[in-house]
Every structure is written in structure tokens, then in C-alpha cells.
Amino acid sequence: MNVAENYKKIRKEIPEQVSIVVAAKTRTATELSEIIDAGATDIGENYVQEAKSAYEQLGEKANRVRWHLIGSLQKNKINKALPIFDIIQTIGDYEIAENIDKKVERAGKKIVPVCIEINIGSEFTKYGVKPEFKSIEELIRKISDNLKYLKIVGLMTMGPRVGDPEDSREYFRKTKEIFERIKTLSLPRVEMKILSMGMSNSYEVAIQEGSNLVRIGTSIFGERKY
């Protein structure tokens, strides 16, 4: 099957209420064009420069999808990122949130939707807030109280990279519990709508544990070629 058929097959298998963000790291604009024609509604990019290149090559077609930043955002890339991305899924500390907030108005936007990234497995090699409710609540309250151009719309987690998807279940379940607790806080500019967890090897378990947005690349495109 080609990439378009792969996407359509997965889309049929996944519940309608679960969004698929097509993880486009290292993929070509031609491949993304095929995916958009196949009905994809959301594209996820890890790197701002790759996203900018694909966005420009796609032309008007780029406006048919929502663009998600699913990789860490460096401070010096914020000005380039804001015109492209509709949502930034990777806010893991106040400093990056504050730096984005300062540049939103200049980018011609009113509000930037963001997700808080949780390092649910407490892995040294991964970015994100440590998985303690107090730390997560403090970050969300600080953003809510001080930053007027960011709207927190959900949580995102990578989850530990494991061979057996079942080993991810406890981490997804814990993230869902945090998600539900944050919902009860009723804070300004905080609306818990997106629970972004699960990738090609784990999205089925993630959906069972409450994910409503999965990030899928390899199952659509095949293994990456670097």
C-alpha cells in the first residue's frame, strides 16, 4: 500500500473522535501532499525548518490542515514557528511559554493554543514537566496568571520508548488522571480538550486509556530514511 492508502486504513480503524496527527519528521512535501489529498486534517512536525520548507512547497494546500509542533521549540526559532503552527504541543517550562507569549502579537496572532508536555516516565533524556501534579499545576497556574496570548488546551506525553505497548499503559493512565484533575481547576485560558499520547507502536493502548489525539508517522510512511 502507498502512504495515502495506509492513512485511510488507519483512519478507518481509529475511532472518529480521535484525531490523527501525521508525524512528518523527514518526510517530503510530495508525501505530505498525498496524505492531505487522502483526507489528513493534521500534520505534526518536529523541526521548525522542516515545517517551513514543507509549508512553503505545499502552497495553498498547506492551509487545508492544522499544523502541530510536536518537537521542542528553541527560543531562536519562535519567530519562524508562529506563522506556521496552529498549535504548539511541547510546552515544558515557563521560560519557553513566556518567550512565545512575547512574540505572538508581532506574529499577527491573537491566541496560540498550547499543550503542556509531561515527561511521564521521568526520563533524563526527555523534555517535559516532571509527572508530579503539584509541578504541573504550578506551571499551568503561572501561565494562566501571567501570559495573555497562550491558551492551554491539553496535555501531551511521549511515554517511555518500550518494545511492548502494554508497558506504556500505566503511563498513559497516569497522564489521563492528571488531565482530568486539571479540568477541575477552572482556570482562565485553560480548557482541557486535547490529550495527545500514543504513536505508531502504542496508539491503540493510548486510545484505550483516553487519548483523543495520536501522533502517527511510521505506520503511515514506513521506517524513516535518514
C-alpha positions as CSV (number, residue, x, y, z in Angstrom):
1,M,0.0,0.0,0.0
2,N,1.1,3.6,-0.6
3,V,1.1,6.3,2.1
4,A,-2.4,7.5,1.2
5,E,-3.9,4.0,1.5
6,N,-2.0,3.5,4.8
7,Y,-3.5,6.6,6.2
8,K,-7.0,5.8,5.0
9,K,-6.7,2.3,6.6
10,I,-5.6,3.6,9.9
11,R,-8.2,6.4,9.9
12,K,-11.0,3.7,9.5
13,E,-9.6,1.7,12.4
14,I,-9.4,4.6,14.8
15,P,-12.5,6.0,16.5
16,E,-13.9,9.1,14.7
17,Q,-13.5,11.3,17.8
18,V,-9.7,10.6,17.9
19,S,-7.6,13.0,15.8
20,I,-4.6,11.7,13.9
21,V,-1.6,14.0,13.7
22,V,0.5,12.7,10.8
23,A,4.1,12.8,12.2
24,A,6.0,14.2,9.3
25,K,9.6,14.2,10.5
26,T,12.0,13.7,7.5
27,R,9.0,13.3,5.1
28,T,8.9,15.1,1.8
29,A,6.3,17.7,0.7
30,T,5.2,15.2,-2.0
31,E,4.4,12.6,0.6
32,L,2.5,15.2,2.7
33,S,0.6,16.3,-0.4
34,E,-0.6,12.7,-0.9
35,I,-1.6,12.5,2.8
36,I,-3.6,15.7,2.6
37,D,-5.4,14.5,-0.5
38,A,-6.2,11.3,1.3
39,G,-8.1,13.3,4.0
40,A,-5.5,14.1,6.6
41,T,-6.5,17.1,8.8
42,D,-3.5,17.5,11.0
43,I,0.3,17.5,10.3
44,G,2.9,17.3,13.1
45,E,6.5,18.5,12.6
46,N,9.4,18.1,15.0
47,Y,11.6,20.8,13.5
48,V,10.7,24.4,12.5
49,Q,12.9,24.5,9.5
50,E,11.5,21.2,8.1
51,A,8.0,22.5,8.7
52,K,8.7,25.9,7.0
53,S,10.1,24.1,3.9
54,A,7.1,21.7,3.6
55,Y,4.7,24.5,4.3
56,E,6.1,26.7,1.5
57,Q,6.3,23.8,-1.0
58,L,2.7,22.8,-0.4
59,G,1.4,26.3,-1.2
60,E,-2.3,26.7,-0.8
61,K,-2.7,23.0,0.2
62,A,-0.8,23.8,3.4
63,N,-3.9,25.7,4.6
64,R,-6.1,22.7,4.4
65,V,-4.6,21.2,7.5
66,R,-3.7,22.2,11.1
67,W,0.0,22.3,11.8
68,H,1.2,21.0,15.2
69,L,4.7,21.5,16.6
70,I,5.4,18.1,18.2
71,G,9.2,18.7,18.9
72,S,10.8,21.0,21.3
73,L,10.9,24.7,20.3
74,Q,14.1,26.6,20.7
75,K,13.9,30.3,21.7
76,N,15.6,31.4,18.5
77,K,13.0,29.6,16.3
78,I,9.9,31.2,17.8
79,N,9.5,33.9,15.2
80,K,9.7,31.4,12.4
81,A,7.4,28.9,14.1
82,L,4.5,31.2,15.0
83,P,3.3,31.9,11.4
84,I,3.2,28.2,10.6
85,F,1.9,26.3,13.6
86,D,-1.7,26.3,14.7
87,I,-0.8,24.6,18.0
88,I,2.4,24.0,20.0
89,Q,2.2,20.7,21.8
90,T,5.5,20.9,23.7
91,I,5.4,23.5,26.5
92,G,7.5,22.0,29.2
93,D,8.7,25.0,31.2
94,Y,7.6,28.6,31.9
95,E,10.6,30.2,30.1
96,I,9.6,28.9,26.7
97,A,6.0,29.8,27.3
98,E,6.9,33.4,28.3
99,N,9.2,33.8,25.2
100,I,6.4,32.6,22.9
101,D,3.9,34.9,24.6
102,K,6.1,38.0,24.0
103,K,6.1,37.3,20.2
104,V,2.5,36.3,19.5
105,E,1.2,39.8,18.8
106,R,4.1,40.6,16.4
107,A,3.3,37.4,14.5
108,G,-0.2,38.7,13.8
109,K,-2.0,36.2,16.1
110,K,-4.4,36.8,18.9
111,I,-4.1,33.5,20.8
112,V,-1.7,30.5,20.4
113,P,-3.1,27.1,21.7
114,V,-0.6,25.0,23.5
115,C,-0.3,21.7,25.3
116,I,1.8,21.1,28.4
117,E,4.3,18.3,27.7
118,I,4.7,15.9,30.6
119,N,7.8,13.7,31.0
120,I,5.6,10.9,32.3
121,G,8.4,8.4,32.6
122,S,10.8,10.8,34.3
123,E,13.4,10.1,31.7
124,F,16.7,12.1,31.8
125,T,16.8,12.2,28.0
126,K,13.3,13.6,27.5
127,Y,11.9,17.1,27.9
128,G,8.8,18.0,29.8
129,V,7.4,18.7,33.2
130,K,8.1,16.0,35.8
131,P,5.0,13.9,36.4
132,E,4.0,15.4,39.8
133,F,0.7,17.0,39.9
134,K,1.9,19.9,42.0
135,S,4.6,20.8,39.5
136,I,2.2,20.6,36.6
137,E,-0.4,22.7,38.4
138,E,2.1,25.3,39.3
139,L,3.3,25.7,35.7
140,I,-0.3,25.9,34.4
141,R,-1.3,28.4,37.0
142,K,1.7,30.6,36.3
143,I,1.0,30.6,32.6
144,S,-2.7,31.3,33.2
145,D,-2.0,34.1,35.6
146,N,0.8,35.9,33.7
147,L,0.6,35.2,29.9
148,K,-2.3,36.6,28.0
149,Y,-1.6,35.2,24.5
150,L,-1.4,31.5,25.3
151,K,-4.3,29.2,25.8
152,I,-3.6,25.8,27.4
153,V,-5.8,23.3,25.5
154,G,-4.4,20.0,26.8
155,L,-1.6,17.7,27.7
156,M,1.0,15.8,25.6
157,T,3.3,13.0,26.6
158,M,5.8,10.9,24.7
159,G,5.8,8.0,27.1
160,P,8.8,5.8,27.6
161,R,10.0,4.0,24.4
162,V,9.2,0.4,25.1
163,G,9.0,-2.8,23.0
164,D,5.7,-4.0,24.3
165,P,2.9,-1.3,24.0
166,E,1.3,-2.8,27.1
167,D,4.2,-1.5,29.1
168,S,3.1,2.1,28.2
169,R,-0.4,1.6,29.6
170,E,0.4,2.7,33.2
171,Y,2.0,5.9,31.9
172,F,-0.9,6.8,29.7
173,R,-3.4,6.1,32.5
174,K,-1.4,8.4,34.9
175,T,-1.4,11.2,32.2
176,K,-5.2,10.8,31.8
177,E,-5.7,11.1,35.6
178,I,-3.6,14.3,35.6
179,F,-5.7,15.6,32.6
180,E,-8.9,15.0,34.5
181,R,-7.7,16.7,37.6
182,I,-6.6,19.8,35.7
183,K,-10.1,20.0,34.2
184,T,-11.5,20.7,37.6
185,L,-9.3,23.7,38.3
186,S,-11.4,26.1,36.1
187,L,-8.5,28.5,35.3
188,P,-8.6,31.4,32.8
189,R,-7.4,30.4,29.3
190,V,-7.2,26.8,30.3
191,E,-9.5,24.4,28.6
192,M,-8.6,20.7,28.7
193,K,-9.7,19.4,25.3
194,I,-6.6,17.6,23.9
195,L,-5.0,14.5,25.4
196,S,-2.1,13.9,23.0
197,M,-0.5,10.5,23.6
198,G,0.3,7.4,21.6
199,M,2.5,6.9,18.5
200,S,2.8,4.2,15.8
201,N,3.7,1.4,18.2
202,S,1.4,2.4,21.1
203,Y,-1.6,4.4,19.8
204,E,-4.1,1.5,20.3
205,V,-3.2,1.3,24.0
206,A,-3.2,5.1,24.3
207,I,-6.7,5.3,22.9
208,Q,-7.9,2.7,25.3
209,E,-6.6,4.8,28.1
210,G,-8.3,8.0,27.0
211,S,-6.1,9.6,24.3
212,N,-8.1,11.7,21.8
213,L,-5.1,12.7,19.6
214,V,-2.4,10.3,18.4
215,R,0.8,11.1,16.5
216,I,1.5,8.5,13.8
217,G,4.3,8.5,11.3
218,T,6.0,5.1,10.8
219,S,2.7,3.2,10.4
220,I,1.8,5.6,7.6
221,F,5.1,6.2,5.8
222,G,7.2,3.2,6.8
223,E,10.5,3.5,8.6
224,R,12.3,6.8,8.3
225,K,15.3,7.1,5.9
226,Y,17.9,9.5,7.2
